[in-house]
Amino acid sequence: MLTDRQQEIIDTSLEIISTIGIQGLTIKNISKRIGISEPAIYRHYENKISILLAILDYFKSSGEQMFLKQVNSNDGPLRRIECIFDGHFEAFQRNPSLVSVIFSEEIFRNEPVLQEKIAEIMDRNSNVIKALVAEGQAKGEIKPEIESKYLTIMIIGSLRMMVKRWQMGDKSFNHREEVSHLFNTIRNLIEVR
């Protein structure tokens, strides 16, 4: 459980990333925004990497709650995948700076601990989607002739492309409509008719 100050540091870090980019995330900038000394930041987090790890843990934990809800749902596999798809986009829309962290390959390239955390999150997400695809195939809801791992890549890759498009644009397009159209297209491609 995070302390109030740790949460404030994470929230401020996300705000900095959102307004001036990941390069602007420095201990100095965080301390200025909060109005405390740099050493006060170091009492809560060892360095910028530990702050980024805390942000990734925050994303991971909120994602796990969403996945757990869908895994335990009585809906069919395709509907559960759609809810996960929507849930991820909703999370990114509520906190756009998460996109800058999650999809910033350049900050992870030279930081093995961050690479490991992102790989862990990606593997978990892929495994849940792959299991739902396999379940849908076993139930005759999803085309069985395409390997579940490739359908999983297609689904996750589509979501990533949509999120990146939204991030690079003005974030004003109707995401509900766009995400709905995209998922309906995926459904038309993979659903057994």
C-alpha positions as CSV (number, residue, x, y, z in Angstrom):
1,M,0.0,0.0,0.0
2,L,1.3,3.4,-1.0
3,T,1.6,6.3,1.5
4,D,-0.2,9.5,0.6
5,R,3.2,11.1,-0.3
6,Q,4.2,8.1,-2.5
7,Q,0.8,8.4,-4.3
8,E,1.4,12.2,-4.7
9,I,4.8,11.5,-6.2
10,I,3.3,9.0,-8.7
11,D,0.4,11.4,-9.6
12,T,2.8,14.3,-10.0
13,S,5.2,12.1,-12.1
14,L,2.3,11.2,-14.4
15,E,1.3,14.8,-14.7
16,I,4.8,15.8,-15.7
17,I,5.0,13.0,-18.3
18,S,1.6,14.1,-19.6
19,T,2.5,17.8,-19.9
20,I,6.2,17.9,-20.8
21,G,7.0,14.3,-21.7
22,I,9.0,11.4,-20.2
23,Q,12.3,13.4,-20.7
24,G,10.9,16.0,-18.2
25,L,10.5,13.4,-15.5
26,T,13.3,14.4,-13.1
27,I,13.5,14.3,-9.3
28,K,14.1,18.1,-9.5
29,N,10.9,18.7,-11.5
30,I,8.9,16.4,-9.2
31,S,10.1,18.2,-6.1
32,K,9.3,21.6,-7.6
33,R,5.8,20.6,-8.6
34,I,5.0,19.1,-5.2
35,G,6.8,21.9,-3.3
36,I,9.2,19.7,-1.3
37,S,12.9,19.2,-1.4
38,E,14.6,16.6,-3.6
39,P,15.9,14.7,-0.5
40,A,12.2,14.4,0.6
41,I,11.5,12.6,-2.7
42,Y,14.4,10.2,-2.1
43,R,12.9,9.3,1.3
44,H,10.1,7.7,-0.6
45,Y,11.7,6.5,-3.8
46,E,15.4,5.6,-4.4
47,N,15.5,7.2,-7.9
48,K,13.5,7.9,-11.1
49,I,13.5,4.2,-12.0
50,S,11.8,3.2,-8.8
51,I,9.2,5.9,-9.5
52,L,8.6,4.4,-13.0
53,L,8.4,0.9,-11.4
54,A,5.8,2.2,-9.0
55,I,3.8,3.6,-12.0
56,L,4.1,0.3,-13.8
57,D,3.0,-1.6,-10.6
58,Y,0.0,0.8,-10.4
59,F,-0.9,-0.1,-14.1
60,K,-0.3,-3.8,-13.5
61,S,-2.6,-3.9,-10.4
62,S,-5.4,-2.0,-12.0
63,G,-5.1,-4.3,-15.0
64,E,-5.2,-7.4,-12.8
65,Q,-8.4,-6.2,-11.3
66,M,-10.0,-5.8,-14.7
67,F,-8.7,-9.1,-15.9
68,L,-9.9,-10.9,-12.8
69,K,-13.4,-9.4,-13.3
70,Q,-13.5,-10.6,-16.9
71,V,-12.1,-14.1,-16.2
72,N,-14.8,-14.6,-13.6
73,S,-17.6,-13.2,-15.8
74,N,-20.3,-15.4,-17.2
75,D,-20.1,-13.7,-20.6
76,G,-18.8,-15.5,-23.6
77,P,-15.1,-15.3,-24.5
78,L,-15.5,-12.8,-27.2
79,R,-17.5,-10.5,-25.0
80,R,-14.9,-10.8,-22.2
81,I,-12.1,-9.9,-24.7
82,E,-14.1,-6.9,-25.8
83,C,-14.5,-5.8,-22.2
84,I,-10.8,-6.1,-21.6
85,F,-10.2,-4.2,-24.8
86,D,-12.5,-1.4,-23.7
87,G,-11.2,-1.4,-20.2
88,H,-7.6,-0.8,-21.3
89,F,-8.6,2.0,-23.5
90,E,-10.7,3.5,-20.7
91,A,-7.7,3.3,-18.3
92,F,-5.5,5.1,-20.9
93,Q,-8.1,7.8,-21.4
94,R,-8.5,8.4,-17.7
95,N,-4.8,8.7,-17.3
96,P,-3.2,9.5,-20.7
97,S,0.3,9.8,-19.3
98,L,0.2,6.0,-18.7
99,V,0.4,5.6,-22.4
100,S,3.6,7.6,-22.4
101,V,5.1,5.2,-19.8
102,I,3.7,1.9,-21.0
103,F,4.6,2.5,-24.7
104,S,7.9,4.3,-24.3
105,E,10.3,1.7,-25.5
106,E,13.2,4.2,-25.3
107,I,13.0,4.5,-21.5
108,F,13.1,0.7,-21.1
109,R,15.8,0.0,-23.6
110,N,18.7,0.5,-21.2
111,E,16.9,-0.3,-18.0
112,P,16.6,-4.1,-17.5
113,V,14.4,-3.8,-14.4
114,L,11.9,-1.8,-16.4
115,Q,12.1,-4.1,-19.3
116,E,11.3,-7.1,-17.0
117,K,8.3,-5.3,-15.5
118,I,6.9,-4.4,-18.9
119,A,7.5,-8.0,-20.2
120,E,5.7,-9.3,-17.1
121,I,2.7,-7.1,-17.8
122,M,2.7,-8.0,-21.5
123,D,3.0,-11.7,-20.8
124,R,0.2,-11.6,-18.3
125,N,-2.1,-9.7,-20.7
126,S,-1.2,-12.0,-23.6
127,N,-1.8,-15.1,-21.6
128,V,-5.3,-14.0,-20.4
129,I,-6.3,-13.0,-24.0
130,K,-4.8,-16.2,-25.4
131,A,-6.7,-18.4,-22.9
132,L,-10.0,-16.6,-23.7
133,V,-9.3,-17.1,-27.5
134,A,-8.6,-20.8,-26.9
135,E,-11.8,-21.0,-24.8
136,G,-13.7,-19.4,-27.6
137,Q,-12.3,-21.8,-30.1
138,A,-13.1,-24.8,-27.9
139,K,-16.7,-23.5,-27.6
140,G,-17.0,-23.0,-31.3
141,E,-17.3,-19.2,-30.9
142,I,-13.9,-18.3,-32.5
143,K,-12.5,-19.7,-35.7
144,P,-10.3,-22.7,-34.7
145,E,-8.2,-22.7,-37.9
146,I,-6.1,-19.8,-36.7
147,E,-3.7,-20.4,-33.8
148,S,-4.7,-18.6,-30.6
149,K,-1.3,-17.0,-30.3
150,Y,-1.7,-15.2,-33.6
151,L,-5.2,-14.1,-32.9
152,T,-3.9,-12.8,-29.5
153,I,-1.2,-10.8,-31.3
154,M,-3.8,-9.4,-33.7
155,I,-6.1,-8.4,-30.9
156,I,-3.4,-6.8,-28.7
157,G,-1.6,-5.2,-31.6
158,S,-4.9,-3.6,-32.8
159,L,-5.5,-2.1,-29.3
160,R,-1.9,-0.8,-29.2
161,M,-2.2,0.8,-32.6
162,M,-5.5,2.4,-31.6
163,V,-4.0,3.7,-28.4
164,K,-0.9,5.1,-30.2
165,R,-3.2,6.8,-32.8
166,W,-5.2,8.4,-30.0
167,Q,-2.0,9.4,-28.1
168,M,-0.4,11.0,-31.2
169,G,-3.5,12.9,-32.2
170,D,-5.5,15.4,-30.2
171,K,-7.2,12.8,-28.1
172,S,-10.5,14.3,-29.1
173,F,-11.8,11.6,-31.4
174,N,-14.7,9.5,-30.1
175,H,-12.8,6.6,-28.6
176,R,-15.9,4.7,-27.7
177,E,-17.1,4.7,-31.3
178,E,-13.6,4.0,-32.7
179,V,-12.9,1.2,-30.3
180,S,-16.3,-0.3,-30.9
181,H,-15.8,-0.2,-34.7
182,L,-12.3,-1.8,-34.3
183,F,-13.5,-4.6,-32.1
184,N,-16.5,-5.3,-34.3
185,T,-14.0,-5.6,-37.2
186,I,-11.9,-8.1,-35.2
187,R,-15.1,-9.9,-34.3
188,N,-16.1,-10.2,-37.9
189,L,-12.7,-11.6,-38.8
190,I,-12.5,-14.2,-36.0
191,E,-16.0,-15.2,-35.0
192,V,-17.6,-18.4,-36.3
193,R,-20.7,-17.5,-38.2
